[in-house]
Amino acid sequence: MATKPYRIDIPTDVKDYAQLIVDIDKENDAQGGGSPLKPETADIKQGVVDMKEAVKLDNEAAALRKKAEELIEKRDNLWKKTTLGNERGWRKILEGVYIKAIHKIIENKDEILRYS
């Protein structure tokens, strides 16, 4: 009978990885002096501390991503849904005023904007 290969899955999610490190730490402590990882105990303990900080930073990053999405949505509402539509109307007005010399819109844009 063939032996079934054993595989340890390493999580790619920060929270799951932190839990793996905590589980390794608990098992290392439970086995005490007989643990094959006994010489690595200090590094494992530091890993637990580091992963707690990593989870905290991951949560903060997720909150910032959510805030950024909200701000982008507000920006798009102001820019694309409101101002962009109005700007097209303003452009038509300026084209009507400068119909015979359309190039003056570009040349005199600062003056036009000052009086609008």
DSSP file (Angstrom, degrees, kcal/mol; ACC not computed):
  #  RESIDUE AA STRUCTURE BP1 BP2  ACC     N-H-->O    O-->H-N    N-H-->O    O-->H-N    TCO  KAPPA ALPHA  PHI   PSI    X-CA   Y-CA   Z-CA
    1    1 A M              0   0    0      0, 0.0     2,-0.2     0, 0.0     0, 0.0   0.000 360.0 360.0 360.0 130.2    0.0    0.0    0.0
    2    2 A A        -     0   0    0      1,-0.1     2,-0.3     0, 0.0     0, 0.0  -0.475 360.0-116.1 -76.9 145.4    1.4    3.4   -1.0
    3    3 A T        -     0   0    0     -2,-0.2    -1,-0.1     1,-0.1     3,-0.0  -0.593  26.7-116.9 -81.7 143.9    1.7    6.0    1.6
    4    4 A K        -     0   0    0     -2,-0.3    -1,-0.1     1,-0.1     2,-0.1  -0.663  33.3-115.4 -79.8 128.3   -0.3    9.1    1.2
    5    5 A P        -     0   0    0      0, 0.0     2,-0.4     0, 0.0    -1,-0.1  -0.380  26.3-136.0 -65.8 142.9    1.9   12.2    0.7
    6    6 A Y        -     0   0    0     -2,-0.1     2,-0.4     2,-0.0    -3,-0.0  -0.824  22.9-174.8-101.5 137.7    1.6   14.7    3.5
    7    7 A R        -     0   0    0     -2,-0.4     2,-0.6     2,-0.0     0, 0.0  -0.996  18.8-150.8-137.3 132.8    1.3   18.4    2.7
    8    8 A I        -     0   0    0     -2,-0.4     2,-0.5     2,-0.0    -2,-0.0  -0.911  21.1-143.7-100.3 117.8    1.3   21.5    4.8
    9    9 A D        -     0   0    0     -2,-0.6    -2,-0.0     1,-0.0     0, 0.0  -0.690   6.3-149.6 -82.7 128.3   -0.7   24.3    3.2
   10   10 A I        -     0   0    0     -2,-0.5     7,-0.1     2,-0.0     6,-0.0  -0.879  20.2-129.5 -98.5 116.4    0.8   27.7    3.8
   11   11 A P        -     0   0    0      0, 0.0    -1,-0.0     0, 0.0     9,-0.0  -0.276  12.2-158.2 -64.9 149.2   -2.0   30.3    3.8
   12   12 A T        +     0   0    0      5,-0.0     2,-0.3     4,-0.0     3,-0.0   0.567  69.8  90.6-100.5 -13.8   -1.7   33.4    1.6
   13   13 A D  S  > S-     0   0    0      1,-0.1     4,-2.6     2,-0.0     5,-0.2  -0.670  77.9-134.3 -82.7 136.7   -4.2   35.4    3.6
   14   14 A V  H  > S+     0   0    0     -2,-0.3     4,-2.5     1,-0.2     5,-0.2   0.901 103.5  48.1 -59.8 -44.4   -2.6   37.4    6.5
   15   15 A K  H  > S+     0   0    0      1,-0.2     4,-2.0     2,-0.2    -1,-0.2   0.913 113.7  46.4 -66.1 -42.1   -5.2   36.4    9.0
   16   16 A D  H  > S+     0   0    0      2,-0.2     4,-1.9     1,-0.2    -1,-0.2   0.893 112.8  50.4 -66.4 -38.7   -5.0   32.7    8.2
   17   17 A Y  H  X S+     0   0    0     -4,-2.6     4,-2.2     2,-0.2    -2,-0.2   0.901 108.3  52.7 -65.8 -40.2   -1.2   32.8    8.2
   18   18 A A  H  X S+     0   0    0     -4,-2.5     4,-2.2     1,-0.2    -1,-0.2   0.902 108.3  51.2 -60.8 -40.7   -1.3   34.5   11.6
   19   19 A Q  H  X S+     0   0    0     -4,-2.0     4,-2.6     1,-0.2    -1,-0.2   0.884 106.9  53.9 -64.7 -37.9   -3.5   31.7   12.9
   20   20 A L  H  X S+     0   0    0     -4,-1.9     4,-2.5     2,-0.2    -2,-0.2   0.920 108.9  48.2 -60.5 -44.5   -1.1   29.1   11.5
   21   21 A I  H  X S+     0   0    0     -4,-2.2     4,-2.3     2,-0.2    -2,-0.2   0.896 111.6  49.9 -64.5 -40.0    1.8   30.8   13.5
   22   22 A V  H  X S+     0   0    0     -4,-2.2     4,-2.6     2,-0.2    -2,-0.2   0.911 110.8  49.9 -63.6 -42.5   -0.4   30.8   16.6
   23   23 A D  H  X S+     0   0    0     -4,-2.6     4,-2.5     2,-0.2     5,-0.2   0.901 110.3  49.8 -63.7 -40.9   -1.2   27.1   16.2
   24   24 A I  H  X S+     0   0    0     -4,-2.5     4,-2.5     1,-0.2    -1,-0.2   0.915 111.3  50.1 -62.0 -42.3    2.5   26.3   15.7
   25   25 A D  H  X S+     0   0    0     -4,-2.3     4,-2.4     2,-0.2    -2,-0.2   0.920 111.0  48.3 -62.9 -44.5    3.3   28.2   18.9
   26   26 A K  H  X S+     0   0    0     -4,-2.6     4,-2.5     2,-0.2    -2,-0.2   0.923 113.6  46.4 -62.9 -44.4    0.6   26.4   20.9
   27   27 A E  H  X S+     0   0    0     -4,-2.5     4,-2.1     2,-0.2    -1,-0.2   0.892 111.3  52.3 -66.6 -38.3    1.8   23.0   19.7
   28   28 A N  H  X S+     0   0    0     -4,-2.5     4,-1.0    -5,-0.2     7,-0.2   0.919 112.4  45.5 -61.6 -43.7    5.4   23.9   20.4
   29   29 A D  H  < S+     0   0    0     -4,-2.4     3,-0.2     1,-0.2    -2,-0.2   0.895 111.0  53.5 -65.8 -39.7    4.4   24.9   23.9
   30   30 A A  H  < S+     0   0    0     -4,-2.5    -2,-0.2     1,-0.2    -1,-0.2   0.862 110.1  46.9 -65.1 -35.8    2.3   21.8   24.4
   31   31 A Q  H >< S+     0   0    0     -4,-2.1     3,-1.7     1,-0.2    -1,-0.2   0.683  89.5 179.9 -80.7 -17.6    5.2   19.5   23.4
   32   32 A G  G ><  -     0   0    0     -4,-1.0     3,-1.6     1,-0.3    -1,-0.2  -0.264  63.9  -1.5  59.6-133.6    7.6   21.4   25.6
   33   33 A G  G 3  S+     0   0    0      1,-0.3    -1,-0.3    -4,-0.1     5,-0.1   0.680 130.9  61.6 -66.2 -19.1   11.2   20.1   25.7
   34   34 A G  G <  S+     0   0    0     -3,-1.7    -1,-0.3    -6,-0.1    -2,-0.2   0.425  76.1 117.0 -88.2   1.9   10.3   17.3   23.2
   35   35 A S    X   -     0   0    0     -3,-1.6     3,-1.7    -7,-0.2    -7,-0.1  -0.497  64.5-141.6 -72.2 134.6    9.3   19.7   20.5
   36   36 A P  T 3  S+     0   0    0      0, 0.0    -1,-0.2     0, 0.0     4,-0.0   0.692 105.2  54.3 -66.8 -15.4   11.5   19.5   17.3
   37   37 A L  T >  S+     0   0    0      1,-0.2     3,-1.9     2,-0.1     4,-0.3   0.262  71.7 115.0 -98.9  11.7   11.1   23.2   17.1
   38   38 A K  G X  S+     0   0    0     -3,-1.7     3,-1.5     1,-0.3     4,-0.2   0.869  75.0  52.5 -51.6 -43.1   12.4   23.8   20.7
   39   39 A P  G 3  S+     0   0    0      0, 0.0    -1,-0.3     0, 0.0     3,-0.3   0.717 109.2  52.0 -67.1 -16.4   15.5   25.7   19.4
   40   40 A E  G <> S+     0   0    0     -3,-1.9     4,-2.4     1,-0.2     3,-0.2   0.306  75.1 109.5 -99.1   8.1   13.2   28.0   17.4
   41   41 A T  H <> S+     0   0    0     -3,-1.5     4,-2.6    -4,-0.3     5,-0.2   0.880  77.3  50.4 -55.8 -44.3   10.9   28.9   20.3
   42   42 A A  H  > S+     0   0    0     -3,-0.3     4,-2.2    -4,-0.2    -1,-0.2   0.905 112.3  47.4 -62.4 -41.3   12.1   32.5   20.5
   43   43 A D  H  > S+     0   0    0     -3,-0.2     4,-2.2     2,-0.2    -1,-0.2   0.872 111.3  51.3 -67.4 -36.5   11.6   33.0   16.7
   44   44 A I  H  X S+     0   0    0     -4,-2.4     4,-2.0     2,-0.2    -2,-0.2   0.933 109.8  49.3 -65.1 -45.3    8.1   31.5   16.9
   45   45 A K  H  X S+     0   0    0     -4,-2.6     4,-1.9     1,-0.2    -2,-0.2   0.905 112.0  48.8 -60.3 -41.5    7.1   33.8   19.8
   46   46 A Q  H  X S+     0   0    0     -4,-2.2     4,-3.0     1,-0.2    -1,-0.2   0.877 107.7  55.9 -65.6 -36.3    8.5   36.8   17.8
   47   47 A G  H  X S+     0   0    0     -4,-2.2     4,-2.6     2,-0.2    -2,-0.2   0.883 105.0  51.8 -61.5 -39.2    6.5   35.5   14.8
   48   48 A V  H  X S+     0   0    0     -4,-2.0     4,-1.8     2,-0.2    -1,-0.2   0.930 112.6  45.4 -62.2 -45.6    3.3   35.6   16.8
   49   49 A V  H  X S+     0   0    0     -4,-1.9     4,-1.7     1,-0.2    -2,-0.2   0.931 114.2  48.9 -63.4 -45.9    4.0   39.2   17.8
   50   50 A D  H  X S+     0   0    0     -4,-3.0     4,-2.3     1,-0.2    -2,-0.2   0.896 110.4  50.5 -62.0 -40.9    4.9   40.2   14.2
   51   51 A M  H  X S+     0   0    0     -4,-2.6     4,-2.5     2,-0.2    -1,-0.2   0.828 105.0  56.5 -71.0 -30.8    1.8   38.5   12.8
   52   52 A K  H  X S+     0   0    0     -4,-1.8     4,-2.0     2,-0.2    -1,-0.2   0.925 111.2  44.6 -62.1 -42.5   -0.5   40.3   15.3
   53   53 A E  H  X S+     0   0    0     -4,-1.7     4,-2.6     2,-0.2    -2,-0.2   0.891 111.5  53.4 -66.7 -39.8    0.9   43.6   14.0
   54   54 A A  H  X S+     0   0    0     -4,-2.3     4,-2.4     2,-0.2    -2,-0.2   0.897 108.9  48.7 -62.9 -40.8    0.6   42.4   10.4
   55   55 A V  H  X S+     0   0    0     -4,-2.5     4,-2.4     2,-0.2    -1,-0.2   0.914 110.8  51.0 -65.0 -42.2   -3.1   41.6   11.0
   56   56 A K  H  X S+     0   0    0     -4,-2.0     4,-2.1     1,-0.2    -2,-0.2   0.930 112.5  46.0 -60.0 -45.9   -3.6   45.0   12.5
   57   57 A L  H  X S+     0   0    0     -4,-2.6     4,-2.6     1,-0.2    -1,-0.2   0.862 110.4  53.9 -65.8 -36.3   -1.9   46.7    9.5
   58   58 A D  H  X S+     0   0    0     -4,-2.4     4,-2.1     2,-0.2    -1,-0.2   0.906 109.4  48.0 -64.5 -41.5   -4.0   44.5    7.1
   59   59 A N  H  X S+     0   0    0     -4,-2.4     4,-2.1     2,-0.2    -2,-0.2   0.904 112.1  49.5 -64.5 -41.3   -7.2   45.7    8.8
   60   60 A E  H  X S+     0   0    0     -4,-2.1     4,-2.3     1,-0.2    -2,-0.2   0.911 110.3  50.5 -64.1 -42.6   -6.1   49.3    8.6
   61   61 A A  H  X S+     0   0    0     -4,-2.6     4,-2.4     1,-0.2    -1,-0.2   0.891 108.9  51.8 -62.7 -39.8   -5.2   48.9    4.9
   62   62 A A  H  X S+     0   0    0     -4,-2.1     4,-2.1     2,-0.2    -1,-0.2   0.901 109.7  49.3 -64.2 -40.5   -8.6   47.4    4.2
   63   63 A A  H  X S+     0   0    0     -4,-2.1     4,-2.4     1,-0.2    -2,-0.2   0.899 111.6  49.0 -65.1 -40.0  -10.3   50.4    5.9
   64   64 A L  H  X S+     0   0    0     -4,-2.3     4,-2.7     2,-0.2    -2,-0.2   0.878 108.9  52.7 -67.8 -37.0   -8.2   52.8    3.9
   65   65 A R  H  X S+     0   0    0     -4,-2.4     4,-2.3     2,-0.2    -1,-0.2   0.917 110.4  48.1 -62.3 -41.9   -9.1   51.0    0.7
   66   66 A K  H  X S+     0   0    0     -4,-2.1     4,-2.0     2,-0.2    -2,-0.2   0.915 112.2  48.6 -64.3 -42.7  -12.8   51.3    1.5
   67   67 A K  H  X S+     0   0    0     -4,-2.4     4,-2.5     1,-0.2    -2,-0.2   0.906 110.3  52.0 -63.0 -41.6  -12.3   55.0    2.3
   68   68 A A  H  X S+     0   0    0     -4,-2.7     4,-2.5     1,-0.2    -2,-0.2   0.904 108.2  51.2 -62.3 -41.5  -10.5   55.5   -1.0
   69   69 A E  H  X S+     0   0    0     -4,-2.3     4,-2.1     2,-0.2    -1,-0.2   0.903 110.3  49.3 -61.9 -41.0  -13.3   53.8   -2.9
   70   70 A E  H  X S+     0   0    0     -4,-2.0     4,-2.2     2,-0.2    -2,-0.2   0.919 112.2  47.8 -64.2 -43.4  -15.8   56.1   -1.2
   71   71 A L  H  X S+     0   0    0     -4,-2.5     4,-2.6     1,-0.2    -2,-0.2   0.886 110.6  51.4 -66.3 -38.6  -13.8   59.2   -2.0
   72   72 A I  H  X S+     0   0    0     -4,-2.5     4,-2.6     2,-0.2    -1,-0.2   0.897 109.5  50.8 -64.5 -39.7  -13.3   58.1   -5.6
   73   73 A E  H  X S+     0   0    0     -4,-2.1     4,-2.1     2,-0.2    -2,-0.2   0.919 111.4  47.4 -63.8 -43.1  -17.1   57.6   -6.0
   74   74 A K  H  X S+     0   0    0     -4,-2.2     4,-2.2     2,-0.2    -2,-0.2   0.918 112.4  50.4 -62.4 -43.3  -17.7   61.1   -4.5
   75   75 A R  H  X S+     0   0    0     -4,-2.6     4,-2.9     1,-0.2     5,-0.3   0.931 110.5  48.9 -59.7 -46.6  -15.1   62.6   -6.9
   76   76 A D  H  X>S+     0   0    0     -4,-2.6     4,-2.1     1,-0.2     5,-1.2   0.868 109.1  53.2 -63.8 -36.9  -16.7   60.9   -9.9
   77   77 A N  I  <>S+     0   0    0     -4,-2.1     5,-0.9     3,-0.2     4,-0.4   0.924 114.9  40.8 -63.4 -43.5  -20.1   62.1   -8.9
   78   78 A L  I  <>S+     0   0    0     -4,-2.2     5,-2.2     3,-0.2    -2,-0.2   0.902 125.5  35.3 -70.2 -40.9  -18.9   65.7   -8.8
   79   79 A W  I  <>S+     0   0    0     -4,-2.9     5,-2.3    -5,-0.2    -3,-0.2   0.967 128.1  25.6 -80.8 -56.8  -16.7   65.5  -11.8
   80   80 A K  I  <5S+     0   0    0     -4,-2.1     5,-0.3    -5,-0.3    -3,-0.2   0.863 126.9  38.3 -84.4 -36.9  -18.5   63.2  -14.3
   81   81 A K  I   <S+     0   0    0     -5,-1.2    -3,-0.2    -4,-0.4    -1,-0.1   0.812 130.6  18.5 -88.4 -29.0  -22.1   63.5  -13.4
   82   82 A T  I  ><S+     0   0    0     -5,-0.9     4,-1.8    -6,-0.2    -3,-0.2   0.858 129.1  31.6-105.0 -67.7  -22.4   67.2  -12.5
   83   83 A T  I  ><S+     0   0    0     -5,-2.2     4,-3.0     1,-0.2     5,-0.2   0.879 114.6  57.2 -67.3 -40.9  -19.5   69.3  -13.9
   84   84 A L  H  ><S+     0   0    0     -5,-2.3     4,-1.4     1,-0.2    -1,-0.2   0.908 109.0  46.7 -60.0 -42.4  -18.8   67.3  -17.0
   85   85 A G  H  > S+     0   0    0     -5,-0.3     4,-1.0     1,-0.2    -1,-0.2   0.909 114.7  46.5 -64.9 -42.2  -22.4   67.7  -18.2
   86   86 A N  H  X S+     0   0    0     -4,-1.8     4,-2.4     1,-0.2     3,-0.3   0.879 105.8  60.1 -66.5 -38.3  -22.4   71.5  -17.4
   87   87 A E  H  X S+     0   0    0     -4,-3.0     4,-2.6     1,-0.3    -1,-0.2   0.870  99.7  56.1 -60.3 -37.0  -19.1   72.0  -19.1
   88   88 A R  H  X S+     0   0    0     -4,-1.4     4,-1.7     1,-0.2    -1,-0.3   0.885 108.5  47.9 -63.1 -37.5  -20.5   70.7  -22.4
   89   89 A G  H  X S+     0   0    0     -4,-1.0     4,-2.0    -3,-0.3    -2,-0.2   0.909 110.8  50.5 -67.5 -42.4  -23.2   73.4  -22.1
   90   90 A W  H  X S+     0   0    0     -4,-2.4     4,-2.5     1,-0.2    -2,-0.2   0.892 108.0  53.9 -62.0 -38.9  -20.6   76.1  -21.3
   91   91 A R  H  X S+     0   0    0     -4,-2.6     4,-2.6     1,-0.2    -1,-0.2   0.902 106.3  51.7 -63.1 -40.8  -18.6   75.0  -24.3
   92   92 A K  H  X S+     0   0    0     -4,-1.7     4,-2.0     2,-0.2    -1,-0.2   0.903 109.4  50.4 -63.2 -40.8  -21.6   75.4  -26.6
   93   93 A I  H  X S+     0   0    0     -4,-2.0     4,-2.1     2,-0.2    -2,-0.2   0.946 112.5  46.0 -61.4 -48.1  -22.1   78.9  -25.3
   94   94 A L  H  X S+     0   0    0     -4,-2.5     4,-2.5     1,-0.2    -2,-0.2   0.879 110.3  53.4 -64.6 -37.4  -18.5   79.9  -25.9
   95   95 A E  H  < S+     0   0    0     -4,-2.6    -1,-0.2     1,-0.2    -2,-0.2   0.879 109.0  50.7 -63.7 -36.0  -18.6   78.3  -29.3
   96   96 A G  H >< S+     0   0    0     -4,-2.0     3,-0.8     1,-0.2    -2,-0.2   0.899 112.7  45.3 -66.6 -41.1  -21.6   80.5  -30.1
   97   97 A V  H 3< S+     0   0    0     -4,-2.1     3,-0.3     1,-0.2    -2,-0.2   0.894 123.8  34.1 -68.4 -40.2  -19.9   83.6  -28.9
   98   98 A Y  T >< S+     0   0    0     -4,-2.5     3,-0.7    -5,-0.2    -1,-0.2  -0.047  77.6 129.8-106.3  30.9  -16.6   82.8  -30.8
   99   99 A I  T <  S+     0   0    0     -3,-0.8     3,-0.5     1,-0.3    -1,-0.2   0.828  76.6  43.7 -58.7 -35.3  -18.1   81.1  -33.8
  100  100 A K  T 3  S+     0   0    0     -3,-0.3    -1,-0.3     1,-0.2     3,-0.1   0.710 127.8  28.3 -84.5 -19.4  -16.2   83.2  -36.3
  101  101 A A    X   +     0   0    0     -3,-0.7     3,-2.3    -6,-0.1     4,-0.3  -0.477  67.4 162.9-138.6  64.7  -12.9   83.0  -34.5
  102  102 A I  T >> S+     0   0    0     -3,-0.5     3,-1.5     1,-0.3     4,-0.6   0.779  71.3  68.2 -58.2 -29.4  -13.0   79.7  -32.5
  103  103 A H  H 3> S+     0   0    0      1,-0.3     4,-2.0     2,-0.2     3,-0.4   0.724  85.2  71.5 -64.3 -20.1   -9.2   79.8  -32.0
  104  104 A K  H <> S+     0   0    0     -3,-2.3     4,-2.9     1,-0.2    -1,-0.3   0.749  85.0  67.4 -69.1 -22.0   -9.7   82.8  -29.7
  105  105 A I  H <4 S+     0   0    0     -3,-1.5    -1,-0.2    -4,-0.3    -2,-0.2   0.935 107.6  38.5 -60.4 -44.1  -11.2   80.5  -27.1
  106  106 A I  H >< S+     0   0    0     -4,-0.6     3,-1.0    -3,-0.4     4,-0.2   0.924 118.6  47.7 -72.3 -44.9   -7.8   78.9  -26.7
  107  107 A E  H 3< S+     0   0    0     -4,-2.0     3,-0.2     1,-0.2    -2,-0.2   0.866 123.1  33.1 -64.7 -36.9   -5.8   82.1  -27.0
  108  108 A N  T 3X S+     0   0    0     -4,-2.9     4,-2.9     1,-0.2     5,-0.3   0.030  77.7 124.4-109.5  25.7   -8.0   84.0  -24.5
  109  109 A K  H <> S+     0   0    0     -3,-1.0     4,-2.5     1,-0.2     5,-0.2   0.869  75.3  50.4 -59.3 -38.3   -8.9   81.2  -22.2
  110  110 A D  H  > S+     0   0    0     -3,-0.2     4,-1.6    -4,-0.2    -1,-0.2   0.917 114.1  44.6 -65.5 -41.6   -7.6   83.0  -19.1
  111  111 A E  H  > S+     0   0    0      2,-0.2     4,-1.4     1,-0.2    -2,-0.2   0.899 113.6  50.2 -67.9 -41.5   -9.5   86.2  -20.0
  112  112 A I  H  X S+     0   0    0     -4,-2.9     4,-0.9     1,-0.2     3,-0.3   0.923 111.2  48.3 -63.7 -44.6  -12.7   84.2  -20.8
  113  113 A L  H  < S+     0   0    0     -4,-2.5     3,-0.3    -5,-0.3    -1,-0.2   0.841 106.9  57.1 -66.2 -32.5  -12.6   82.3  -17.5
  114  114 A R  H  < S+     0   0    0     -4,-1.6    -1,-0.2     1,-0.2    -2,-0.2   0.860 113.7  38.7 -66.6 -34.8  -12.0   85.5  -15.5
  115  115 A Y  H  <        0   0    0     -4,-1.4    -1,-0.2    -3,-0.3    -2,-0.2   0.493 360.0 360.0 -95.3  -5.2  -15.3   87.0  -16.9
  116  116 A S     <        0   0    0     -4,-0.9    -1,-0.2    -3,-0.3    -2,-0.1   0.514 360.0 360.0 -79.6 360.0  -17.4   83.9  -16.9
